[in-house]
Amino acid sequence: MQVIKEYVQRWYESGLDPDEYICHHKQGNLVEISDADTGERQTVLTFCTNDVLGLVQCEAVKQAAIDAILQYGTSNSSTSVLSGRITLHQQLEEEISAFKHLPHTQLFLNAWMAMQAMMDAFCHLAIPVPGFQNTRETLILTDVLNHGCIVSAVVNAGTRSGKVFSHSPQVRVKAYRHCDMEDLRRKLQRYARPGDRILVVSDAVFSMDGDIAPLPDMLNVLHHYEGSVLLMDEAHASGALGATGRGIYEHFGILPSQAIERGVVPLIMTTFSKFAASAGAAISTHVAELKPLLNVSPTSIGTISLSPPLTAAALESLRQVRQRPELVQKLQDNTQYLRSRLTEHDFVALGETNVVPVILQSEINPKIFARQLMHNYGLWVSPIWFIAKPRLRITVNALHSREEMDRLVAGMVATRDLFYKPTLSA
């Protein structure tokens, strides 16, 4: 324990600990918060929520969650395969399948559990079956900037429960350069062996860089490997990309069926914490046999099923998105507007989506910058100060007005002027 105490003390002294705030009330993008250390209260305009379509406070969504509690209670109190499956689960799975154009969907409590279940099911076939032996090795290729849930799942793919409790073939994991399809092609040529089961996994929208995976190019590479699997994490793509918010396939004008026609197996992970005003995740596929494998994976069979109010909120949110495509259009318009305003004022904004990472001058600590934005201008943004390129991560949503976005830019300009004095060349 002494080592832990010394480590945390050094961590705090280095300024790596985050500022923590407690939310007391929300109304649109106005949030009443208090500093966890001082207790000081302040109402701020938030640009760090992942509620991209503003459905968290939608009356229909809130009422659906309330109705679910009245009908089922607050919890299902069991795993799905025992007594924890309810009608709402089936309805949500059907809605997601229709939304993503893939007929079979399995629910999970969160993206981390979904990804781990996928590795257990795909690499190790979940549970040993008498008379059947899995002899094919798996080659996994992952983008170097994939989200932590993917990283955690793939680095442990060789030691998931199927490997621990039975005799599964080897799993080999290789990273390819960020969105570099030439590097992906080279890695496949170098590492793929005859008989391998090939899985390529990528974020659709990268959560720290705001850019989009090159899906058409990925399919062009993978169609040379018949039966290869492409798993897209659409956490930041669902509700944000495509004319109706269906995600990366719609963004590029492609249907999953077209990937199938080219010999590539498409899998899509959908999460509910961004566009669907809830929590939880799902994996969708056209392969019916994958669903029961996911259903008996440790992160499904070993834990409680998605609770009634969370399921109902996600279900109603998805229906709202399908009925109101103007929400998606508003989000995309807001994204374009804020990015253009930041560019006008010489801010370096990465990517192209509603996730807007802003790289500040090297002399500026994003944590201190964000703290000043909050205290002086009542603006709440996410500082990311502990990675290779420290940044502010701004998230735009469909509820932001142009006046609010102008207020953000003005506050950022004033704060930059406070911290950064460019040196004039002679």
N, C-alpha and C positions, 0 to 999 in steps of 0.2 A: 504493500500500500504506500510505503514511503516513496517509491519510484513514481507512482501515480501522482502523489501530492506534488513532488518536485516538477514533474512534467507539466501539470496544469498551471503551476505557479509561473514557470517559464513561458508557457503559452500565453497567459494573461499579460506578462511583462512585455512580450513581443507584439502585443496589440492584435493578435490573431482571433481573439474571441469576438463574436458578433454582438452588436447592440441588440437588446431584446426588448420588444414592446408587447403590451397586452391590450387586446381589442375589447372595448366595452360596448360599442354600438356601431352599426353600419347603416348608412342611407345612401344608396347609389355608390358613388366612389368617394363619398365623405365618410371618414372613419374616426371615431373617438378612441384614442389610444392613451396608454400611460407607459412611461419608462419603467421597466422592471426594476431598475436599481433605485431610482429616485422617487417613483410614484407620481411624477409630474404628468398632468393630463394635457392633451392637446387634440384638437380636431384637425385632421390633415386630409389632403387630396391624394389618393393612392394611385400610383403607377407601378405597383408591384404585386397586384393580384393576378392570379391565373384564371379568374372568372371572365373569360374572354368575350362571352356573349351577354354577360350581365344577367344570367338566369338564376343566380344564387338567391336573389330577392324577388324573383318572379312569383306573383301570387298563385298562379296555377301550379307551379312546382312546389311551393310551400304547402299548398292544400293537399297535393298528392301525397306528400310525406306524412302529413297529419292523418289523412284517411287511412294510410297503410298502418300507422300505429294503432288506430282505433280498431282495425280489422284483425291485425296479426300480433300486435304488441310491439315492443321495441327491439326484440331479438328473436331469431329462429331457434336459438339454443341448441343447435346441432349442426353437424356437417351435412353437406348437401346429399350425400349418398345414403345417409341414415334417415333422419326425420326433418332435415333442415331445408328441403326444397319447397318453394311456394309458387303459386301461379304467377306472381310478379316476375320471378326469375325467368320462367319460360317466355313471358311476354317481352321482357327486356332482350333476351337472346334473339328472339324473332325480329325485333325492331333493329337491332344492331346488324343482323345478317342481311336484312333488306337494305339498310343504309350503306353497308360496305360491299354489297353484291357478292357475298360469300355465304352459303346456306347453313353452315354449322358453326355455332358460337358457344364457348364455355366461359362462365363468369369466375372471377377471382376477387379477393379482398383488395388487392392492389397490384401495381405493375411489377414490383419486385417478386411477388409470389407467382404471378403469371409467367414471368420469364424463367424462373427456376423450374416451374412445372413443365414448361416447354422443353427445357434441356433434359429433364428426367424422362419425359415421355418420348422425345425424339431420339436421344442418344442411347437410352437404356431400356426403352419400351416399358418403363414404369414398374412392372411386376413380373417375376418369372412365371412362365406358363409351362406346365408339364409337356414334354415332348417337343418343345420349340426352343431352338437355340439361335440367338442373335449373333451373327458372326461378322457383320460389316462394321468397319470403323467409320467414325464421323470426322469430317473436316469442317471446322467452323471458321469463317472469316468475318471479322468485325471491324468496323470503322474505328480509328484510333480516338475519335471524339464522341463515341457513343455514350449515352447516359449511364450513370452508375448502376442502374438496375440490370442493364445488359452486361456491363463489365463484370458485376458480381456473379451473374448467372453463367457466363461463358468461362470465367476462370475456375469455377467450381464444377463445370460440366463433367469433368472426368471423375469426380468423386461424389456425385449425387447418389441418392439412396440405391438406385439400380446397380451402381458399381460396388457400393459397400456391402450390400446384402446378396449379391449374386455375382455372376461372372460375365461382365459385359466387355465388349471390345473397346479398344483405346479410343479416346477422343483427343483430337489435335486441334489447337486453337492458334490462329495466326491473325495478326492485325494488318490492315492495309491503310495507306495514307488517306487522310481525310478527303472523301468524295473524289478520290483519284482512281478512275476506272481503268486506266492503263496499269496502275499498280495492282489493282484487283485482278486484272487479267494475268499479269506476270505471276502473282502469288498462286493463282489457280493452276497455271501451267507448271509451276515449280513443285507445289505440294500435293496436288490431287493425284490419287492413285486409283488404278482400276478397281472398281467395286466400292469406292468410298461413297458414303452418304454425305452430300455437300449441303451445308447450311450457311447462307450469307445473311447477316443481321445488321440492320442500320436504323438509326433514328430517321424519321421522315423529315422533321424539322429539328435541328440541333439546338438544344435548350440554352447553350451558352453563346452560340454564334449566330443564331437566327437565320441560318441558311437552310436550303432544301436539298435533300439527297437527289442525285441525278437518276431518277427511276428509269427513264427510257434507256440510258446507257447501261445501267445495271442489267436490264433484261437482255440487251444486246450481247453482253458478256456471258450471262448465264445460259442463254439458249443453246450454247455449244456444249452444255453439260446436262444432258437429258435427265429429268427427274430432280434436278437441283431445287433447293427450297430457298425462297426469299422471304425473310421475316422483317416486316416494317413496323417500327414502333411509332404509332401515330398520336402519341400523347399531346404534342403541340400542333398537330396537323388537323385533327378532327375538329370540325366547327370553324376552322380558320382557313384551310386551303380548299380551292375548288369553288365553283359558282354557288353550290348549295352546301358547302362545308363538309363534303364527304371525305376529303383528305387528299393525299398525294396522287392517287390514281386519277381522280377527277381533275386535279390541278393540271396534269399532263395530258388529259383527254384520253385516258386509257381505262379499260375495264379489266378487272382481275381475270376474266375469261380469256382475254387476249394473251395474258401471260401464260395461262394454262395451254392455250393453243400452240405456244412456242416451246412447250416442254418444261416450263418453270412452274413450280408449285408456290402460289402466293399465300402467305399468312399475314394477317393484320392484327396487331394489338391495339385495342382502343382503351383509353382510360377516361374516367368520368370526372376527375378532379379539375379539369380545365374547362371544357365546353359544356359539361353535363351537370354542373351544380351539385356534385355529389362526391363520392369516393368509390374506388373499385376499378376493376379492369376486366377485359375480355380478350380472348383470342378467337379469331374467325378463320375458317378454312372451308375448302370445298371437299375435303377428304373426311367422310363421315366417321371413319375408323379412328381418327385422331381424337375426337371428342371424348370417348370413354377412357382413353389413356390419360388425357388431361384431368378427367374427373377423379381418377384414382391416384393421381400424383400426390406426393406428401403435402404440398402446399394447398391442396384442395381437400383431400380426405382427412388430413390431420388438423383441420381448423374449422371454425364456424363458417357458415355460409353468409353471404352478403345480407345485411339486416334489412327488414321491410322498409323503413323510411329512406334509407340510402338507395335501395333498388327502385322504389317508387319515384324518388327525385330524379334519378338518372333516366328512368323511362319517360317521365313527363318532359324532361329537358330535351330528350331526343325527339319526341313528338313536336315540341315547340320549334326545334331547328328545322324539321321537315316541313312544318306548316308556315314558317316565317323565314324564308331565305333572305329577306331584307336585313335580318340581323347580321348575317354573314357579310353582305355587301357593305353594311355600315362599318363593320370591323375592318374590312379591307380598305375602305375609303379613309378611315381614321389612320390606319397604318401608313398609307401613302402620304397623307397630309403631314403627320408628325415627322416622318423620315425626311420629307422635303424641307420642313422648317429647321430641322437640326442641321441639314446640309448647308442651308442658307447662312447659318451662323458658325460654319466651319467645325462642327463636331464630326468625329469619325464614327459613323454608325455602321456596324457590320450587318451582313445578311440582307434579307428582303422581306421578312415576315413581321407579325405583330410582336415577336420577341425582338427587342431592339437593344443590342449590346453597344454601348458607347465607350470607346477607348479614350481615356483622358491622357493628358501629358504625363510623362514619366515622373515628374516631380510631385504629382498630386496623388494622394492616397484616397481611393474611392470611398473608403469607410468614413473618412473625415469629410469628404465632399458631400456625401449623402446626409451626414449628420447636420451639416450647415444648411443644406436644402430644407431639411425638416424644421430645424429650430428657427431659421430666419424667414422661410417662405411657406411653411406648412405643406411641403411636398414630400411624399414618401416614395422613394425608389430603392431598389435592391443594390447595395454595393457588393461587388465580388472582388476581393483584394488578395486572395491567397492562391491564385493560379498564375500561369506563365505571363499572361497579359491581363493585368487587373483592369476592371471595367465597372461601369454601371450597367445593370440590366433592367431596362425599362420594358414594361409590358403594357401595350395598348389594348383597350377593350371597346366593345360596341357602345358603351354608355358615355364615353368621354366626348365632351363637346370641343369644338375648335377653340373656344375661349379657354377651356381648361388646358388644352395642349399648348396654347400660346403662353399661358401662365407658367407651365413647366419649362418651356424653352427660355423664357425671360429669367426665371430663377436660376437656371443652369448657366446662362451667360453671366449673370451678376456674380454667381459663386465662382465661376472660372476666373473672372476679373479679380476677385479677392485673392485667389491662390496663385495665379499664374501671371507672371510679368515677362512676356517674351523679350529676349535680348535682341536689340536692333543691330543689324550688321553695319559695319562702317562703310 
